[in-house]
């Protein structure tokens, strides 16, 4: 469905983000995680979820500026790691740009 990523190559994606979650380490370092759904085309039923992670000032800024449904452009690199014999892939966000606020859903009854 999507091209295989090159290790350490900078990539950029655009999509509507899920609700960002921020956490702080014992040392006070901020980390934020969120996802962006990616599709080949508008009519495609296949969706790949891009699991994103940001750290430090980028994490704090993302959680302050963006909320669920915001259209965002993220740039960064893929990272793979192994945990309990499973391989996980995450996208580490180096920078982001908020392109649009969430679209408000209007009541159909009014």
C-alpha positions in Angstrom: 0.0 0.0 0.0 2.8 2.5 0.9 6.4 2.6 -0.1 8.9 1.0 2.2 10.6 3.7 4.2 14.3 4.4 4.1 16.0 4.4 7.4 16.8 7.8 8.7 15.2 9.6 5.7 13.2 12.7 6.5 9.5 12.4 5.5 6.5 14.7 5.6 2.8 13.7 6.0 -0.5 15.6 6.2 -3.6 14.4 7.9 -6.1 14.8 10.7 -4.6 14.0 14.1 -6.2 12.0 17.0 -6.3 13.6 20.5 -2.6 14.2 21.5 -1.5 12.7 24.9 1.3 14.3 26.8 3.4 12.7 29.5 6.4 13.8 31.5 9.4 11.6 32.5 10.8 11.7 36.0 13.5 14.0 34.7 10.8 16.4 33.4 11.1 15.6 29.7 7.8 16.0 27.8 6.7 13.4 25.3 3.5 13.6 23.2 1.9 10.8 21.1 -0.9 10.9 18.5 -1.8 9.2 15.3 -2.7 10.3 11.8 -4.7 8.1 9.4 -3.2 7.8 5.9 -5.0 6.6 2.8 -4.0 6.0 -0.8 -7.0 7.9 -2.1 -10.2 9.5 -0.7 -12.3 6.4 -1.7 -9.8 3.9 -0.3 -11.0 1.6 2.5 -7.4 0.7 3.5 -6.1 3.0 6.2 -2.6 3.0 7.7 -2.3 4.7 11.1 0.9 6.7 11.4 1.9 6.5 15.1 3.6 9.8 15.9 5.8 10.8 18.9 7.3 14.2 19.7 9.6 15.2 22.5 10.5 18.3 24.6 9.4 21.7 23.2 7.8 20.1 20.1 5.7 17.9 22.3 4.5 20.7 24.5 3.7 23.0 21.6 1.8 20.3 19.7 -0.4 19.5 22.7 -1.0 23.2 23.4 -1.9 24.1 19.8 -3.5 20.9 18.3 -6.5 18.9 19.3 -8.4 15.9 17.9 -9.4 16.6 14.3 -6.9 19.3 13.5 -5.3 19.1 10.0 -1.6 18.9 10.6 1.6 18.6 8.6 4.3 16.7 10.4 8.0 16.2 9.4 10.4 13.7 10.9 11.8 10.2 10.7 10.7 6.6 11.2 12.1 4.6 14.0 11.8 0.8 14.6 12.4 -1.0 17.9 11.8 -4.5 19.2 10.0 -5.2 22.5 8.9 -8.7 23.7 9.8 -10.2 20.3 7.6 -7.7 18.5 8.8 -5.0 16.1 7.2 -1.6 16.4 7.5 1.4 14.1 6.9 5.0 15.2 7.3 8.3 13.5 9.4 10.8 15.5 8.1 14.3 14.8 10.8 17.0 14.4 8.5 19.8 13.4 4.8 20.3 12.7 2.4 22.9 11.2 -1.2 23.2 12.1 -3.1 23.7 8.8 -6.7 23.8 10.0 -8.9 23.6 13.1 -11.3 20.6 13.5 -14.5 20.8 11.4 -17.4 21.3 13.7 -20.2 18.7 13.3 -23.6 20.3 13.0 -26.8 18.7 14.3 -28.8 17.2 11.4 -32.1 17.8 13.2 -31.9 21.6 13.2 
